[in-house]
């Protein structure tokens, strides 16, 4: 094992995320597991962005902006569908 130094603020955020994840999983999660999950999420997200850029090459260089807009559109669509199904 290796020791890393993180700020108090980062530690508090990490603890909050671990707590939320533990509630979802119904079991304890240690720092190593949580960091591994965060790294995996980062890698998967980057892979999706690269795939997206490959599919829509004209958007290259603006992927973060496009990603944000796509999330907004998905959220709006989800909200609309939920309203319609009530």
Residue pairs with C-beta under 8 A, 6 or more apart in sequence:
1 32
6 14
14 31
14 34
17 34
17 38
18 29
18 31
18 34
21 29
21 34
21 37
22 28
22 29
29 37
49 63
49 67
52 59
52 63
52 66
52 67
53 59
53 60
53 63
56 66
59 66
